[in-house]
Amino acid sequence: MVINPFDPWKSKLCTCGKKYSFNPYTGCMHGCLYCYATYIPHFGNVRLKEKLLIRLEKDLKRLDLKKPISMSNSSDPYPPVEREYKITRKCIELMKDYGVKLLVVTKSDIVARDADILSEMNCCVSVTVTGFKYAKIIEPQAPMPEKRIEAMEKLKDAGIPVVLRLDPVLPFINESEVEEVLRRCDFVDHVVTSTLKLRGDSFRRIVSALPWLEEQYRRLYFEMGEKIQNSWYLPESMRSKILRKVESICDELGISCAFCREGFKFKAKSCDGQHLLG
């Protein structure tokens, strides 16, 4: 099986509707300091899956395709090698033939290349933009935020619903850029946001790159915050303040807004953009 039920660690805070999860590639090359998936062995090396298209079609024939497929939830479906291999594009072409409802999640501008196919599908595309000033530090191998925004504009112009993932909001890093990101992306159909959740390895990566944060993050997360399952969360009051600020700006811009695994109510019809599917 290459398509599996979406189940984010059976989190009680997950508000996603029922859907499937599909990753065309194994591993990711973006090298984001805050990544939660680096517990997967050799995660920094992108690998092809054996007989992927054959296995994908086998799954598509047996599954209930009334539920959407989310691509991808751990490894990005558009790593740099996708320009050459076009594995994800071939998968999308196959899913189009089966009438799949598709949720694309990426941090790459390559997704705009596939606007011709995606515009003929029941789909929406979510693109992550966290900020500008520290982008090359916290997301060292990902395309620059400006390129991602240009890709989102191309998708929107092609008639494809677009979601901005302002995710995560990192205290003292991109927290002050929230409004700028939202106003630069005021054309999107939906925003989903969340605060940084720390794990041991992501904490070490962040403070290694930005050592001036170590004392503040230790205090905010490990002393004042709380551990929920395998991640450390900011204090509830701080999380609420950050998220409600995003929500307030979205309200002003007339964009629906939702929170990812935060435990706070939101007004949008879905967190991941499923309400944008036809």
C-alpha positions in Angstrom: 0.0 0.0 0.0 1.2 3.5 -0.8 -2.1 5.2 0.2 -2.9 5.0 3.9 -5.5 6.5 6.2 -4.4 9.9 7.5 -3.6 9.5 11.2 -1.2 12.1 12.7 0.0 10.1 15.7 -3.7 9.7 16.8 -3.6 13.2 18.1 -6.7 14.3 20.1 -6.0 17.8 18.8 -6.3 16.9 15.1 -9.3 18.5 13.5 -8.8 17.2 10.0 -11.7 15.4 8.4 -11.3 11.8 7.2 -8.8 11.5 4.4 -6.0 9.4 3.0 -2.3 10.2 3.0 0.1 9.7 0.1 3.8 10.5 -0.3 5.2 10.1 -3.8 8.8 10.3 -2.4 10.4 9.0 0.8 12.4 11.7 2.6 12.7 15.4 2.1 15.5 17.8 1.0 14.3 21.1 2.5 16.2 20.6 5.7 13.8 22.7 7.8 15.1 23.2 11.3 11.6 22.8 12.8 10.8 19.6 10.9 8.9 17.0 13.0 9.6 14.0 10.6 13.3 13.7 11.1 12.9 10.7 13.4 12.4 8.8 10.1 15.8 7.1 9.2 17.7 8.9 6.4 14.9 11.5 6.1 17.2 14.1 4.5 17.8 11.8 1.5 15.0 11.7 -1.1 14.4 8.2 -2.4 12.2 6.8 -5.2 9.6 4.2 -4.4 9.8 0.9 -6.2 6.9 0.3 -8.7 5.2 3.4 -7.4 2.7 3.9 -10.2 1.7 0.2 -10.3 1.1 0.2 -6.5 -0.7 3.6 -6.6 -3.2 2.4 -9.2 -3.8 -0.8 -7.3 -4.7 1.3 -4.2 -6.9 3.6 -6.3 -8.9 0.7 -7.5 -9.7 -0.6 -4.1 -10.2 2.6 -2.0 -13.3 4.6 -1.2 -12.4 7.7 -3.2 -15.2 9.8 -1.7 -12.5 10.7 0.9 -9.8 13.1 -0.3 -6.1 12.1 -0.6 -3.6 14.5 1.0 -0.3 14.7 -0.7 2.1 14.9 1.2 2.1 15.0 4.9 5.7 14.2 5.7 8.0 14.4 2.7 7.3 17.2 0.2 5.8 16.0 -3.1 7.9 18.5 -5.0 11.6 18.0 -4.1 14.1 19.5 -6.6 14.6 16.1 -8.3 10.9 16.3 -9.3 11.9 18.7 -12.1 13.7 15.8 -13.8 11.8 12.7 -12.7 8.2 14.1 -12.8 7.1 11.3 -10.5 4.6 13.5 -8.7 3.2 14.7 -12.0 2.7 11.1 -13.2 0.9 10.3 -9.9 -1.4 13.3 -10.3 -2.2 12.3 -13.9 -3.2 8.9 -12.7 -5.3 10.2 -9.8 -7.0 12.6 -12.2 -8.1 9.5 -14.2 -9.7 8.1 -11.1 -11.5 11.3 -10.1 -9.5 11.7 -6.9 -10.3 14.7 -4.6 -6.8 15.9 -3.9 -5.2 18.1 -1.2 -1.7 19.1 -2.2 0.7 20.3 0.6 4.1 21.6 -0.4 6.8 24.1 0.2 8.0 24.3 -3.4 7.3 26.5 -6.3 7.5 23.5 -8.7 3.8 22.8 -8.0 2.9 25.6 -10.4 4.2 23.5 -13.2 1.3 21.1 -12.8 -1.4 23.8 -12.9 -2.6 22.4 -16.2 -3.6 19.1 -14.6 -4.6 20.4 -11.2 -7.0 22.9 -12.7 -8.9 20.0 -14.2 -9.2 18.2 -10.9 -11.2 18.6 -7.7 -8.3 19.8 -5.7 -6.8 22.6 -3.6 -3.1 23.4 -3.1 -1.6 24.4 0.3 1.8 26.2 0.2 3.8 26.9 3.3 5.2 30.4 3.8 6.5 31.2 7.3 8.3 34.5 6.7 11.2 36.2 4.9 14.0 37.4 7.2 15.1 34.0 8.5 13.8 31.8 5.7 17.2 30.8 4.5 18.2 29.8 8.0 15.2 27.9 9.1 14.3 26.4 5.7 17.8 26.3 4.1 17.1 24.1 1.1 13.5 25.2 0.3 12.7 27.7 -2.5 12.6 31.3 -1.3 9.3 32.5 0.0 8.9 35.0 -2.9 9.0 32.1 -5.4 6.4 30.2 -3.4 4.1 33.2 -3.4 4.5 33.6 -7.2 3.6 29.9 -7.6 0.5 30.4 -5.4 -0.5 33.3 -7.6 -0.1 31.2 -10.8 -2.3 28.5 -9.3 -4.9 31.0 -8.2 -4.9 32.5 -11.7 -5.5 28.9 -13.1 -8.7 28.7 -11.0 -7.2 26.4 -8.4 -8.2 27.0 -4.7 -5.1 28.0 -2.8 -4.3 27.7 0.9 -1.6 29.5 2.8 0.1 27.4 5.5 1.5 30.0 7.9 3.0 27.2 9.8 4.7 27.2 12.1 4.9 30.5 13.8 8.2 30.5 15.7 8.5 32.9 18.7 11.2 35.7 18.1 11.8 34.4 14.6 8.9 34.9 12.3 6.3 36.0 14.8 6.8 39.6 13.9 6.3 38.8 10.1 2.8 37.3 10.5 1.0 40.4 9.2 3.4 40.9 6.3 3.0 37.3 5.1 -0.8 37.5 5.3 -1.0 40.7 3.4 1.4 39.5 0.7 -0.9 36.4 0.3 -4.2 38.2 0.6 -5.4 36.5 -2.6 -5.6 33.0 -1.0 -8.8 31.2 -0.2 -7.9 29.9 3.2 -5.2 30.1 5.9 -4.1 27.4 8.3 -1.7 28.3 11.0 0.0 26.8 14.1 2.7 27.6 16.6 6.0 25.9 16.7 5.9 22.5 18.5 9.3 21.5 19.7 10.9 18.0 19.8 14.4 17.3 21.1 16.0 17.2 17.7 14.3 20.3 16.4 15.2 22.3 19.5 18.9 21.3 19.0 18.8 22.3 15.4 17.1 25.7 16.0 19.4 26.8 18.9 22.5 25.6 17.0 21.6 27.9 14.1 20.3 30.7 16.4 22.1 30.3 19.7 20.6 33.5 21.2 17.3 31.6 21.3 18.4 28.8 23.6 17.6 30.3 27.0 14.3 31.8 25.8 13.1 28.6 24.2 14.1 26.5 27.2 12.1 28.8 29.5 9.0 29.1 27.2 8.7 25.5 26.2 10.3 23.3 28.8 9.6 25.4 31.9 6.4 27.4 31.1 5.0 25.2 28.3 3.5 21.7 28.3 4.3 18.4 26.7 1.5 17.0 24.5 2.3 13.5 23.2 5.8 13.8 21.8 6.0 17.6 21.4 6.5 20.6 23.6 4.0 23.4 23.2 4.2 27.0 24.1 2.1 28.2 27.1 -1.6 28.2 26.2 -2.0 32.0 26.7 0.9 32.7 24.3 -0.4 30.3 21.7 -3.8 31.9 21.9 -2.4 35.4 21.5 -0.4 34.4 18.4 -3.2 32.4 16.7 -5.9 35.0 17.4 -3.7 37.7 15.8 -3.6 35.6 12.6 -7.3 35.0 12.8 -8.0 38.8 13.3 -6.0 39.8 10.3 -7.6 37.0 8.2 -11.0 38.4 9.3 -10.0 41.8 8.1 -8.9 40.4 4.7 -12.0 38.3 4.4 -10.1 35.0 4.4 -11.2 31.9 6.4 -8.7 30.8 9.1 -8.0 27.6 11.0 -5.6 26.3 13.5 -3.6 23.0 13.2 -3.5 20.7 16.3 -3.8 23.6 18.8 -7.0 22.8 20.8 -8.6 26.2 20.1 -11.9 26.6 18.2 -11.8 28.3 14.8 -14.5 29.6 12.5 -13.5 28.0 9.2 -15.3 25.0 7.8 -12.2 22.9 7.8 -8.6 23.2 9.0 -6.9 21.7 5.9 -9.0 23.2 3.2 -11.3 20.3 2.6 -14.2 22.8 2.4 -12.7 24.1 -0.8 -13.1 20.8 -2.6 -16.2 20.6 -4.8 
